[in-house]
Amino acid sequence: QVQLVESGGGLVQAGGSLRLSCAASGSSMFRFETVGWYRQAPGKQREWLATRPRYGSPRYADSVKGRFTMSRDNVKDMLYLQMTSLNPEDSAVYYCNAVAVENGQNYWGQGTQVTVSS
């Protein structure tokens, strides 16, 4: 059974930076077909932010391109999202996502809250 757990969220002032982490149990990050990050603000649809295939480079949504960077640590088996130049519009619950290569099953973490103050 695969479980994803996000961490690193919190309160940050506009213009600041924050790094989110995602840990997987029951599998390894490098064995997923794709890994990525999403976010959802109150009253809004879940928004895709970034996706990285097992073999390839990350792709980013226009809203975060140039500000957010996704990376993977194969030794620690962790996925990260480095966020810079944050603004209040970035406030949301951020979710880690992974797609199993075997059957395309989607896995989601419980989410971590990011709040950007003015």
Secondary structure, DSSP 8 states (H G I E B T S, - for coil): --EEEEE--EEEETT--EEEEEEEESS-GGGEEEEEEEEE-TTS--EEEEEEESSS--EE-TTTTTTEEEEEETTTTEEEEEE-S--GGG-EEEEEEEEETTT--EEE---EEEEEE-
